Amino acid sequence: MSTPLPANVQASIHATGQLPKVVWAKGAYLHDIDGKVYIDGSGGPAVYCIGHGNDEVNEAIKQQLDNIAHGYRYNFTTDALEELTEIIQRRCGGNLKHMVFVTGGSEAVESCLKIALQYQTAIGQKSRRKFIARERSWHGNTLGALSVSGFLERKTAFEGSLLDVIRLSPTNAYRPIAGATAETAGEASANELEAAIIKHGAENVAAFIFEPVVGAAGGCVPTPPGYAKRVRDICNRHGVLMISDEVMCGTGRTGTWRALEKDGVEPDIMSVAKGLAAGYLPLGAAIYSTRVNDALTKAHGAVQTGHTFTGHTACCAAGVAVQKIVEREKLVERVAANEQRFRSMIAEAMADVEAVGDIRGRGYFQAIELVKDRKTKEPFEGSLKLFMQIRAQAFENGLICYPVGGNVDGVNGDIVILAPRYNSTDEELTEIVDKTAKSIRQVLARNRLA
């Protein structure tokens, strides 16, 4: 076996766009132009939930293209759009029956924000223009989605042109809000939300947006028990809409089709994207309740958000095909059933690594947080960029994972996210976990941290 390149060189290569060229993929494996094989341990950015090269999905897309690629939404409806709408209504259940289809997560979140503002206008509450969001959150790359995000590294270049957003502390049982413990973190964070609404005036607040399981910005951080129900109650009492951003953690990734389903809560508005069409074509949706829809249609006739490619027919056909497979093969149920085993596999593989501070997540959305000191939870210095080194080392070892930095304070902190396809075999899960553990050990050893 060849000696890996120094981590700083590999990190530089992968940060400057000099990437290997991928040429084909099947299932959990991708092949580059030089014949190197990579196992996809994170579904790319938690997208490829049924793996690559699925013949059934590809055939559905081809058939749709043979008929018509795109029926513009202001001229036509289509079978693909109507069927996907019905699937989502059924999987969401409850009152989440209305939706706008878009071509990605950022657009989905942007649409959620606009729907919230339109709703407040429709019911005569136009003073409600403010959004409340949390630090260490990521909602997307459009200016609105970026505004509500709490991800310093991805926002700095755009400061000055972003919306003025009311910001809350992260909600994290491993790193609880000041004065709270792991057991009281949810209640303390919910109290912080209510205090912010009162401070800024409920009459000025349109919506609170949060990730039920924080993705890239925090590293698979689930809402503490009871938190979501308290948030739902607070929003109801103050007339604030609840927006659940499930772009990364939704559509089955965390073991329920809606991530908040496990918390026993229904939001007013919800974004989904990544797992909806599993990366076969770009697709996302902003989903909203009957109450919200009734207000919009009564005041304005229809929802006032969307784009040229909203409801793109071939994209919807891809979504239908993917969701049929997910439902027929009971893949969401499979993810839920395997959650504990998958996390135990990670824990066992990393048991002797002192730098592992926390292993957390839901379903097939798990993260490893690395720390300098387990007792104090002090992170490694951000200047080391351990997460970048781990990404590069994993690539060298033939593994795609999703390391992210700055999860503690925007600068310091290193996490590694694993988000395998829902239909992973036992052998694939073992290979993913083993190569993750190996890569982390190599980087820690190279930096004399183990």
PATOR-702284 format. One record per residue (C-alpha): residue in one letter; x negated, y, z negated. Coordinates in Angstrom, 1 decimal, padded with zeros to 4 digits. Layout:
+------+--------+--------+--------+
| pafi |      x |      y |      z |
+------+--------+--------+--------+
|    A |      X |      Y |      Z |
...
+------+--------+--------+--------+
//
This chain:
+------+--------+--------+--------+
| pafi |      x |      y |      z |
+------+--------+--------+--------+
|    M |  000.0 |  000.0 |  000.0 |
|    S | -001.3 |  003.4 |  000.9 |
|    T | -002.2 |  006.0 | -001.8 |
|    P |  000.6 |  008.6 | -002.0 |
|    L | -000.3 |  012.2 | -001.1 |
|    P | -000.8 |  014.5 | -004.0 |
|    A |  002.5 |  015.7 | -005.4 |
|    N |  001.9 |  019.4 | -004.8 |
|    V |  001.1 |  018.6 | -001.1 |
|    Q |  004.2 |  016.5 | -000.7 |
|    A |  006.3 |  019.2 | -002.4 |
|    S |  004.9 |  021.8 | -000.1 |
|    I |  005.7 |  019.7 |  003.0 |
|    H |  009.3 |  019.2 |  001.9 |
|    A |  009.8 |  022.8 |  000.9 |
|    T |  008.6 |  024.3 |  004.2 |
|    G |  010.8 |  022.4 |  006.6 |
|    Q |  008.2 |  019.9 |  007.9 |
|    L |  010.5 |  017.0 |  007.3 |
|    P |  010.5 |  013.5 |  008.8 |
|    K |  012.9 |  013.0 |  011.7 |
|    V |  015.8 |  010.6 |  010.9 |
|    V |  016.9 |  008.6 |  013.9 |
|    W |  019.5 |  006.0 |  012.7 |
|    A |  021.2 |  004.8 |  009.5 |
|    K |  023.4 |  001.9 |  008.4 |
|    G |  024.9 |  001.3 |  005.0 |
|    A |  022.6 |  002.5 |  002.3 |
|    Y |  019.5 |  002.7 |  004.5 |
|    L |  018.1 |  005.5 |  006.8 |
|    H |  015.3 |  005.0 |  009.3 |
|    D |  012.9 |  007.8 |  010.5 |
|    I |  011.2 |  008.1 |  013.8 |
|    D |  008.0 |  006.4 |  012.5 |
|    G |  010.0 |  003.4 |  011.3 |
|    K |  009.9 |  004.2 |  007.6 |
|    V |  013.0 |  003.1 |  005.7 |
|    Y |  014.7 |  005.0 |  002.9 |
|    I |  017.4 |  003.8 |  000.6 |
|    D |  020.0 |  006.5 | -000.1 |
|    G |  020.3 |  006.8 | -003.8 |
|    S |  022.2 |  010.0 | -003.9 |
|    G |  024.4 |  009.9 | -000.9 |
|    G |  022.3 |  012.8 |  000.4 |
|    P |  023.8 |  015.6 | -001.7 |
|    A |  026.5 |  013.2 | -003.1 |
|    V |  028.3 |  013.1 |  000.3 |
|    Y |  027.9 |  009.7 |  002.0 |
|    C |  030.3 |  007.8 | -000.3 |
|    I |  030.8 |  004.8 |  001.9 |
|    G |  027.4 |  004.7 |  003.5 |
|    H |  026.2 |  005.4 |  007.0 |
|    G |  027.2 |  004.0 |  010.3 |
|    N |  030.6 |  002.6 |  009.4 |
|    D |  032.1 |  001.2 |  012.6 |
|    E |  035.7 |  001.7 |  011.6 |
|    V |  035.2 |  005.4 |  010.9 |
|    N |  033.1 |  005.9 |  014.1 |
|    E |  035.8 |  004.2 |  016.2 |
|    A |  038.6 |  006.4 |  014.6 |
|    I |  036.6 |  009.5 |  015.5 |
|    K |  036.0 |  008.3 |  019.1 |
|    Q |  039.7 |  007.5 |  019.6 |
|    Q |  040.6 |  011.0 |  018.4 |
|    L |  038.1 |  012.6 |  020.7 |
|    D |  039.5 |  010.6 |  023.6 |
|    N |  043.0 |  012.1 |  022.8 |
|    I |  042.2 |  015.6 |  021.7 |
|    A |  039.3 |  017.0 |  019.6 |
|    H |  041.0 |  020.0 |  018.1 |
|    G |  044.6 |  021.1 |  018.1 |
|    Y |  044.4 |  024.7 |  016.9 |
|    R |  046.5 |  025.1 |  013.7 |
|    Y |  048.5 |  028.1 |  014.8 |
|    N |  049.7 |  026.2 |  017.9 |
|    F |  050.1 |  022.6 |  016.8 |
|    T |  050.2 |  020.1 |  014.0 |
|    T |  048.6 |  016.7 |  014.6 |
|    D |  049.0 |  013.1 |  013.4 |
|    A |  045.5 |  013.2 |  011.8 |
|    L |  046.3 |  016.4 |  009.8 |
|    E |  049.7 |  015.1 |  008.7 |
|    E |  048.4 |  011.7 |  007.7 |
|    L |  045.5 |  013.1 |  005.7 |
|    T |  047.9 |  015.5 |  004.0 |
|    E |  050.1 |  012.6 |  002.9 |
|    I |  047.1 |  010.6 |  001.7 |
|    I |  045.8 |  013.5 | -000.4 |
|    Q |  049.2 |  014.3 | -001.9 |
|    R |  049.5 |  010.6 | -003.0 |
|    R |  046.0 |  010.5 | -004.4 |
|    C |  046.4 |  013.7 | -006.3 |
|    G |  049.9 |  013.0 | -007.6 |
|    G |  051.8 |  015.5 | -009.7 |
|    N |  052.4 |  018.9 | -008.2 |
|    L |  049.3 |  019.2 | -006.0 |
|    K |  051.1 |  018.9 | -002.7 |
|    H |  049.8 |  021.8 | -000.6 |
|    M |  046.5 |  022.3 |  001.1 |
|    V |  044.3 |  024.2 |  003.5 |
|    F |  041.8 |  022.1 |  005.4 |
|    V |  038.3 |  023.6 |  006.0 |
|    T |  034.9 |  022.4 |  007.1 |
|    G |  033.0 |  022.2 |  003.8 |
|    G |  032.8 |  022.8 |  000.1 |
|    S |  031.8 |  026.5 |  000.2 |
|    E |  034.8 |  027.3 |  002.4 |
|    A |  037.0 |  025.2 |  000.2 |
|    V |  036.0 |  027.2 | -002.9 |
|    E |  036.3 |  030.5 | -001.0 |
|    S |  039.8 |  029.5 | -000.1 |
|    C |  040.6 |  028.6 | -003.7 |
|    L |  039.5 |  032.1 | -004.8 |
|    K |  041.6 |  033.7 | -002.1 |
|    I |  044.7 |  031.6 | -003.0 |
|    A |  044.4 |  032.7 | -006.6 |
|    L |  044.2 |  036.4 | -005.7 |
|    Q |  047.1 |  036.0 | -003.3 |
|    Y |  049.2 |  034.2 | -005.9 |
|    Q |  048.6 |  037.0 | -008.5 |
|    T |  049.6 |  039.6 | -005.9 |
|    A |  052.7 |  037.6 | -004.9 |
|    I |  054.0 |  037.6 | -008.5 |
|    G |  053.4 |  041.3 | -009.0 |
|    Q |  050.1 |  040.9 | -011.0 |
|    K |  047.8 |  042.6 | -008.6 |
|    S |  045.7 |  044.0 | -011.4 |
|    R |  044.4 |  040.4 | -011.9 |
|    R |  041.3 |  040.6 | -009.7 |
|    K |  038.6 |  039.2 | -012.0 |
|    F |  037.3 |  035.6 | -012.1 |
|    I |  035.8 |  033.8 | -015.1 |
|    A |  033.1 |  031.2 | -014.4 |
|    R |  030.3 |  029.4 | -016.3 |
|    E |  026.5 |  029.7 | -016.2 |
|    R |  024.8 |  026.6 | -014.9 |
|    S |  027.5 |  026.0 | -012.3 |
|    W |  027.3 |  025.7 | -008.5 |
|    H |  030.3 |  026.6 | -006.3 |
|    G |  028.9 |  027.2 | -002.9 |
|    N |  027.0 |  029.5 | -000.4 |
|    T |  029.7 |  032.0 |  000.8 |
|    L |  029.5 |  035.3 | -001.0 |
|    G |  032.6 |  034.6 | -003.1 |
|    A |  031.6 |  031.1 | -004.0 |
|    L |  028.1 |  032.3 | -004.7 |
|    S |  029.5 |  035.0 | -006.9 |
|    V |  031.2 |  032.6 | -009.3 |
|    S |  028.2 |  030.3 | -009.3 |
|    G |  025.7 |  030.3 | -012.2 |
|    F |  022.6 |  029.1 | -010.4 |
|    L |  019.8 |  031.7 | -010.7 |
|    E |  017.5 |  030.3 | -008.1 |
|    R |  020.2 |  030.3 | -005.4 |
|    K |  021.6 |  033.7 | -006.2 |
|    T |  018.7 |  036.1 | -006.7 |
|    A |  018.3 |  037.1 | -003.1 |
|    F |  021.9 |  038.2 | -002.9 |
|    E |  022.4 |  040.1 | -006.1 |
|    G |  024.0 |  043.5 | -005.6 |
|    S |  026.4 |  042.3 | -003.0 |
|    L |  028.2 |  039.7 | -005.1 |
|    L |  031.5 |  040.0 | -007.0 |
|    D |  031.4 |  041.1 | -010.6 |
|    V |  032.3 |  037.9 | -012.5 |
|    I |  032.9 |  037.3 | -016.2 |
|    R |  030.3 |  034.7 | -017.2 |
|    L |  030.6 |  032.0 | -019.9 |
|    S |  028.0 |  029.7 | -021.5 |
|    P |  027.6 |  026.3 | -020.0 |
|    T |  029.8 |  023.5 | -021.5 |
|    N |  027.3 |  020.7 | -022.3 |
|    A |  027.5 |  018.3 | -025.2 |
|    Y |  023.8 |  017.6 | -024.9 |
|    R |  023.0 |  021.3 | -025.1 |
|    P |  026.0 |  022.7 | -026.9 |
|    I |  027.0 |  026.4 | -027.2 |
|    A |  025.3 |  028.3 | -030.0 |
|    G |  026.8 |  027.2 | -033.4 |
|    A |  028.4 |  024.1 | -032.0 |
|    T |  027.5 |  020.4 | -032.1 |
|    A |  028.0 |  017.7 | -029.6 |
|    E |  031.2 |  016.9 | -031.2 |
|    T |  032.5 |  020.5 | -031.3 |
|    A |  031.1 |  021.7 | -028.0 |
|    G |  034.4 |  021.4 | -026.1 |
|    E |  036.4 |  023.3 | -028.7 |
|    A |  033.7 |  026.0 | -029.0 |
|    S |  033.5 |  026.5 | -025.3 |
|    A |  037.3 |  026.7 | -024.9 |
|    N |  037.3 |  029.3 | -027.7 |
|    E |  034.7 |  031.3 | -025.7 |
|    L |  037.0 |  031.2 | -022.7 |
|    E |  039.9 |  032.6 | -024.6 |
|    A |  037.8 |  035.3 | -026.3 |
|    A |  036.6 |  036.4 | -022.8 |
|    I |  040.2 |  036.6 | -021.5 |
|    I |  041.2 |  038.7 | -024.5 |
|    K |  038.1 |  040.9 | -024.3 |
|    H |  038.6 |  041.8 | -020.6 |
|    G |  042.4 |  041.8 | -020.8 |
|    A |  044.5 |  038.9 | -019.5 |
|    E |  046.2 |  041.4 | -017.1 |
|    N |  042.8 |  041.7 | -015.3 |
|    V |  041.9 |  038.0 | -015.0 |
|    A |  043.1 |  036.0 | -011.9 |
|    A |  041.5 |  032.6 | -012.6 |
|    F |  039.0 |  030.5 | -014.4 |
|    I |  036.9 |  028.2 | -012.1 |
|    F |  034.8 |  025.3 | -013.4 |
|    E |  033.4 |  021.9 | -012.4 |
|    P |  034.9 |  019.0 | -014.4 |
|    V |  031.5 |  017.3 | -014.0 |
|    V |  028.9 |  019.9 | -013.3 |
|    G |  026.8 |  018.8 | -010.3 |
|    A |  023.5 |  020.3 | -009.1 |
|    A |  023.3 |  023.2 | -011.5 |
|    G |  023.5 |  021.1 | -014.7 |
|    G |  023.0 |  017.5 | -013.6 |
|    C |  026.2 |  015.5 | -013.9 |
|    V |  027.4 |  017.2 | -017.1 |
|    P |  031.0 |  016.0 | -017.9 |
|    T |  033.5 |  018.1 | -019.8 |
|    P |  033.5 |  017.2 | -023.5 |
|    P |  036.5 |  015.4 | -024.8 |
|    G |  039.5 |  017.7 | -025.2 |
|    Y |  037.9 |  020.6 | -023.4 |
|    A |  040.0 |  020.5 | -020.3 |
|    K |  043.3 |  020.2 | -022.2 |
|    R |  042.4 |  023.2 | -024.3 |
|    V |  041.5 |  025.2 | -021.1 |
|    R |  044.8 |  024.2 | -019.5 |
|    D |  046.7 |  025.5 | -022.6 |
|    I |  044.7 |  028.8 | -022.7 |
|    C |  045.2 |  029.5 | -019.0 |
|    N |  049.0 |  028.8 | -019.3 |
|    R |  049.4 |  031.1 | -022.2 |
|    H |  047.5 |  034.0 | -020.6 |
|    G |  048.8 |  033.6 | -017.0 |
|    V |  045.3 |  032.7 | -015.7 |
|    L |  045.1 |  030.2 | -013.0 |
|    M |  042.9 |  027.1 | -013.5 |
|    I |  040.7 |  026.2 | -010.5 |
|    S |  039.0 |  022.8 | -010.6 |
|    D |  035.9 |  022.7 | -008.3 |
|    E |  035.7 |  019.0 | -007.4 |
|    V |  033.6 |  019.4 | -004.2 |
|    M |  030.9 |  017.3 | -005.7 |
|    C |  032.6 |  015.3 | -008.4 |
|    G |  035.9 |  014.6 | -006.8 |
|    T |  037.4 |  012.2 | -004.3 |
|    G |  036.5 |  009.2 | -006.4 |
|    R |  032.8 |  010.0 | -007.2 |
|    T |  033.4 |  010.0 | -011.0 |
|    G |  035.8 |  007.0 | -011.1 |
|    T |  039.1 |  008.7 | -010.5 |
|    W |  040.2 |  010.3 | -007.3 |
|    R |  040.7 |  013.6 | -009.1 |
|    A |  037.9 |  014.2 | -011.5 |
|    L |  040.2 |  015.9 | -014.0 |
|    E |  042.5 |  012.9 | -013.9 |
|    K |  040.4 |  011.3 | -016.6 |
|    D |  040.9 |  014.4 | -018.8 |
|    G |  044.7 |  014.1 | -018.4 |
|    V |  044.9 |  017.6 | -016.8 |
|    E |  046.2 |  019.0 | -013.6 |
|    P |  044.8 |  022.3 | -012.2 |
|    D |  046.7 |  025.0 | -010.3 |
|    I |  044.1 |  024.9 | -007.5 |
|    M |  041.4 |  022.4 | -006.6 |
|    S |  038.6 |  022.2 | -004.1 |
|    V |  037.4 |  018.9 | -002.5 |
|    A |  034.9 |  018.2 |  000.3 |
|    K |  031.9 |  016.0 |  000.2 |
|    G |  033.5 |  012.6 | -000.2 |
|    L |  036.6 |  013.4 |  001.7 |
|    A |  035.2 |  012.5 |  005.1 |
|    A |  031.9 |  011.1 |  003.6 |
|    G |  029.7 |  013.2 |  005.9 |
|    Y |  031.0 |  011.6 |  009.2 |
|    L |  032.3 |  015.1 |  010.2 |
|    P |  032.5 |  018.3 |  008.2 |
|    L |  035.7 |  018.5 |  006.1 |
|    G |  037.0 |  020.1 |  002.9 |
|    A |  040.3 |  021.2 |  001.4 |
|    A |  041.7 |  023.8 | -001.0 |
|    I |  044.6 |  022.0 | -002.7 |
|    Y |  047.2 |  023.9 | -004.7 |
|    S |  050.4 |  023.3 | -006.7 |
|    T |  054.0 |  023.7 | -005.7 |
|    R |  054.3 |  026.6 | -008.1 |
|    V |  051.5 |  028.5 | -006.4 |
|    N |  052.9 |  027.6 | -003.0 |
|    D |  056.4 |  028.7 | -003.8 |
|    A |  055.1 |  032.1 | -004.9 |
|    L |  053.0 |  032.6 | -001.8 |
|    T |  055.7 |  031.6 |  000.7 |
|    K |  058.3 |  033.7 | -001.0 |
|    A |  056.2 |  036.9 | -001.0 |
|    H |  054.1 |  036.4 |  002.2 |
|    G |  055.5 |  033.6 |  004.2 |
|    A |  052.4 |  031.5 |  004.0 |
|    V |  049.0 |  031.1 |  002.5 |
|    Q |  046.7 |  033.8 |  003.9 |
|    T |  043.4 |  031.9 |  004.2 |
|    G |  041.9 |  029.7 |  006.9 |
|    H |  039.5 |  029.7 |  009.8 |
|    T |  039.4 |  028.8 |  013.5 |
|    F |  038.5 |  025.2 |  012.7 |
|    T |  040.9 |  024.8 |  009.8 |
|    G |  042.6 |  021.4 |  010.1 |
|    H |  040.2 |  020.4 |  012.8 |
|    T |  041.8 |  017.3 |  014.3 |
|    A |  038.7 |  015.1 |  014.7 |
|    C |  037.5 |  016.0 |  011.2 |
|    C |  040.9 |  015.1 |  009.8 |
|    A |  040.8 |  011.8 |  011.7 |
|    A |  037.4 |  011.1 |  010.0 |
|    G |  038.9 |  011.9 |  006.6 |
|    V |  041.9 |  009.6 |  007.2 |
|    A |  039.6 |  006.7 |  008.2 |
|    V |  037.3 |  007.2 |  005.2 |
|    Q |  040.2 |  007.4 |  002.8 |
|    K |  041.9 |  004.4 |  004.2 |
|    I |  038.7 |  002.4 |  003.5 |
|    V |  038.3 |  003.8 |  000.0 |
|    E |  041.9 |  002.9 | -000.8 |
|    R |  042.0 | -000.5 |  000.9 |
|    E |  038.7 | -001.7 | -000.7 |
|    K |  039.6 | -000.2 | -004.1 |
|    L |  036.3 |  001.7 | -004.1 |
|    V |  037.4 |  004.3 | -006.7 |
|    E |  038.4 |  001.4 | -009.0 |
|    R |  035.0 | -000.2 | -008.3 |
|    V |  033.1 |  002.9 | -009.3 |
|    A |  035.1 |  003.2 | -012.5 |
|    A |  034.5 | -000.5 | -013.4 |
|    N |  030.8 | -000.2 | -012.7 |
|    E |  030.1 |  003.1 | -014.5 |
|    Q |  028.8 |  001.7 | -017.7 |
|    R |  026.7 | -001.0 | -016.0 |
|    F |  025.1 |  001.5 | -013.7 |
|    R |  024.2 |  003.9 | -016.5 |
|    S |  022.9 |  000.9 | -018.6 |
|    M |  020.7 | -000.1 | -015.6 |
|    I |  019.2 |  003.4 | -015.6 |
|    A |  018.7 |  003.4 | -019.4 |
|    E |  017.0 |  000.1 | -019.4 |
|    A |  014.7 |  001.0 | -016.5 |
|    M |  013.7 |  004.3 | -018.3 |
|    A |  013.7 |  002.9 | -021.9 |
|    D |  009.9 |  003.3 | -022.4 |
|    V |  009.7 |  006.8 | -020.9 |
|    E |  009.5 |  009.2 | -023.8 |
|    A |  010.3 |  012.2 | -021.5 |
|    V |  013.8 |  011.0 | -020.8 |
|    G |  016.0 |  013.2 | -023.0 |
|    D |  019.5 |  012.4 | -021.7 |
|    I |  021.2 |  010.1 | -019.3 |
|    R |  024.8 |  011.2 | -018.5 |
|    G |  027.6 |  011.5 | -016.0 |
|    R |  030.7 |  009.7 | -014.9 |
|    G |  031.2 |  006.9 | -012.4 |
|    Y |  028.5 |  006.9 | -009.6 |
|    F |  027.4 |  010.4 | -010.6 |
|    Q |  024.7 |  010.0 | -013.1 |
|    A |  021.7 |  012.1 | -014.0 |
|    I |  018.4 |  011.8 | -016.0 |
|    E |  017.2 |  014.9 | -017.8 |
|    L |  013.5 |  015.1 | -018.6 |
|    V |  012.2 |  016.9 | -021.6 |
|    K |  008.9 |  017.7 | -023.2 |
|    D |  010.2 |  016.8 | -026.7 |
|    R |  013.2 |  014.5 | -027.3 |
|    K |  013.8 |  015.9 | -030.8 |
|    T |  013.9 |  019.6 | -029.9 |
|    K |  015.1 |  019.0 | -026.3 |
|    E |  012.5 |  021.5 | -025.1 |
|    P |  012.2 |  021.3 | -021.3 |
|    F |  008.9 |  021.1 | -019.4 |
|    E |  007.7 |  024.4 | -018.0 |
|    G |  009.4 |  025.4 | -014.8 |
|    S |  006.1 |  026.3 | -013.3 |
|    L |  005.3 |  022.5 | -013.0 |
|    K |  008.3 |  022.0 | -010.7 |
|    L |  008.5 |  018.4 | -011.8 |
|    F |  011.8 |  018.0 | -010.0 |
|    M |  010.1 |  018.9 | -006.7 |
|    Q |  007.3 |  016.5 | -007.4 |
|    I |  009.8 |  013.7 | -008.1 |
|    R |  011.7 |  014.4 | -004.9 |
|    A |  008.5 |  014.1 | -002.9 |
|    Q |  007.3 |  011.0 | -004.7 |
|    A |  010.6 |  009.3 | -004.3 |
|    F |  010.5 |  010.0 | -000.6 |
|    E |  007.0 |  008.5 | -000.5 |
|    N |  008.5 |  005.4 | -002.2 |
|    G |  011.3 |  005.2 |  000.3 |
|    L |  014.1 |  006.6 | -002.0 |
|    I |  016.4 |  009.5 | -001.4 |
|    C |  017.5 |  011.0 | -004.8 |
|    Y |  018.6 |  014.5 | -005.8 |
|    P |  016.3 |  016.2 | -008.3 |
|    V |  017.1 |  019.8 | -009.3 |
|    G |  015.3 |  022.3 | -011.5 |
|    G |  016.3 |  025.1 | -013.9 |
|    N |  019.2 |  023.2 | -015.5 |
|    V |  018.4 |  024.6 | -019.0 |
|    D |  018.1 |  028.3 | -018.4 |
|    G |  017.9 |  028.9 | -014.7 |
|    V |  014.1 |  028.5 | -014.7 |
|    N |  013.1 |  025.6 | -016.9 |
|    G |  014.5 |  022.1 | -016.9 |
|    D |  014.3 |  019.0 | -014.6 |
|    I |  017.0 |  016.6 | -013.7 |
|    V |  017.3 |  013.7 | -011.2 |
|    I |  020.8 |  012.9 | -009.9 |
|    L |  021.8 |  009.5 | -008.6 |
|    A |  025.0 |  009.2 | -006.6 |
|    P |  025.0 |  006.0 | -004.6 |
|    R |  027.7 |  005.0 | -002.1 |
|    Y |  030.9 |  003.6 | -003.8 |
|    N |  030.4 |  000.2 | -002.0 |
|    S |  026.8 | -000.3 | -003.0 |
|    T |  025.7 | -003.9 | -003.6 |
|    D |  024.1 | -005.0 | -006.8 |
|    E |  020.8 | -005.4 | -005.0 |
|    E |  021.0 | -001.8 | -003.7 |
|    L |  021.8 | -000.4 | -007.2 |
|    T |  018.8 | -002.3 | -008.6 |
|    E |  016.5 | -001.0 | -005.8 |
|    I |  017.7 |  002.6 | -006.4 |
|    V |  017.2 |  002.4 | -010.1 |
|    D |  013.8 |  000.7 | -009.9 |
|    K |  012.5 |  003.2 | -007.3 |
|    T |  013.8 |  006.1 | -009.4 |
|    A |  012.0 |  004.9 | -012.5 |
|    K |  008.8 |  004.2 | -010.6 |
|    S |  008.8 |  007.7 | -009.1 |
|    I |  009.4 |  009.5 | -012.4 |
|    R |  006.7 |  007.5 | -014.1 |
|    Q |  004.2 |  008.2 | -011.3 |
|    V |  004.9 |  012.0 | -011.5 |
|    L |  004.7 |  012.1 | -015.3 |
|    A |  001.4 |  010.1 | -015.2 |
|    R | -000.1 |  012.3 | -012.5 |
|    N |  000.6 |  015.4 | -014.6 |
|    R | -000.6 |  013.6 | -017.8 |
|    L |  002.8 |  013.9 | -019.4 |
|    A |  003.2 |  010.3 | -020.2 |
+------+--------+--------+--------+
//
